[in-house]
């Protein structure tokens, strides 16, 4: 296993909160090979903001790949099935062949760039060799860890899951309550205590959303001026670009939480009265405790007008 390649797969907690009922909401900043991104997206309980091939200039993408191309951490030997039981005999030759593939992709990307082909096409050529940055926020990580910290998972996503698990184990969530007042009511990635003292709640939310959105560009400008500009683009565009606001959330009030618990139990009993098995009724009724993909938390996205289209008509 390549220790150097594995070291480039990282996870860092950028916000960690828990509500009064014990529902933990965590945001992590991830760095991992683009070639496992499709596997990561299979986990639908996550909110994502991801560096985009459509947003990053071609020359910047090529420079990043030349300096630090994504490579496998385990050169598995081909066999039937989805997992490799051992590595190939000649790892050095495999690494050289991968390096040749990187150079070939870069040459072709430069050719397309010289023809002024848009980056949303040109950057696709080098995607297999990219590292990407992502901000991911969720209340539910257990099923992801269960499936991906496993010998049958692709080694790169297993390494990522292990880094995420370790980062969360070492992090202490901060109690966040709808009764604390001000910015203490909100889970806001990248917001420091000094910023909470300096800016209003809305300004902190704008900065937080801006920083999450900037993962698409590989930038890190936490200024209010940058946040105001990005916020305006996200909120006032049509269609609305709402996903960065999923990372910002506030706990359900005690009244709402109690009401949802009441209807959860009522719904479960109703399902069982119609002949549904208890485990199914339990799983189905648990969804009452969610808003979007968060349990016990209300996303800022859900408070934005037109965050979802419910009646599309294509003339």
C-alpha positions, 0 to 999 in steps of 0.5 A, a space after each residue: 500500500 502506498 503510504 504517500 498516496 494515503 497521506 493525501 486523503 484527509 478529513 478535518 472537522 470544521 463544525 461540530 454541534 449537538 442539540 439538546 436531544 443528542 442529535 449530532 451534526 458534523 461538518 468535515 472538510 475532505 480531500 480525496 481522489 476524484 475517482 472515488 467521488 461517485 462512490 461517495 455520492 451513493 450515500 444520500 444522507 450527506 449534504 455536499 459542496 464539492 470542488 467542480 471541474 466546471 468552475 476551476 480554470 484549466 491551467 490551474 487544474 493542470 498545475 495541480 495534477 502536475 504537482 500532485 496527481 491522485 494515485 491509487 493507494 493499493 495496486 490490486 491484482 485483477 480477479 473476479 468480483 469487486 475487490 482485490 485480494 492482493 496487489 500486482 507483482 510489479 507495483 513499480 511498473 504499474 506506478 510508471 504506467 499511471 504516470 504515463 496516463 497522467 502525462 497523456 491526459 495533461 497533453 490532451 487537456 492542453 490541446 483542448 485548451 488551446 482550441 478554447 474548448 470550455 473547461 467543463 469539457 477540457 477538465 473532464 479529461 484529467 478528472 481521473 487524476 484529480 484530488 478534490 475538496 469537499 465539505 460534507 455535513 450530516 447527522 447520520 454517518 454510521 451506515 457510511 462507516 459500516 459500509 466503507 470501513 470494510 475490507 471489501 470497500 475500495 481501499 481509497 474510500 476505506 481510507 477516507 472513511 477511516 480518516 473521517 471516523 478518526 476526526 469525529 472521534 477526536 472532536 467534541 461537539 458543541 451544545 447548540 440550542 434554539 434557546 441560547 440566542 444569537 449565533 449560538 443557535 446555529 451550526 455554521 462551518 468555518 465560523 470562529 468565535 471571534 467572527 461571532 463577536 464581530 458580525 451579526 448572525 446573518 453575516 456569519 451565515 453568509 460567510 459560512 455559506 460562502 466558505 462552503 461554496 468556495 470549495 468549488 473554486 479551491 479558494 479560502 476567502 473568509 471576508 465579509 465582502 467576498 461572502 456578500 458577493 457570493 451570497 448575492 450570486 447564490 440567492 438571486 440566481 435563477 435557478 437558486 444555488 441552494 446547496 451551500 446553505 444546507 451546511 448551516 442549521 439550527 436545532 428544532 425547538 423543544 415544542 417542534 421536537 416534542 410534536 414530531 415525536 408524538 406524530 412519530 409514535 402515532 404514525 408507527 402505530 397506524 402503520 402496524 395497524 395496517 399490517 406493516 412489520 414493526 421494523 419497517 414501521 419504525 424505520 418509516 416513522 423515524 423520517 418524521 424526525 428529519 428535515 431534509 437529510 438532517 435529524 433534529 435540525 432545520 437547514 437554512 436552505 429550507 428557509 430560502 424561497 424557491 430552494 426547490 422547484 415543485 412545478 416545472 413546466 417546459 414550454 
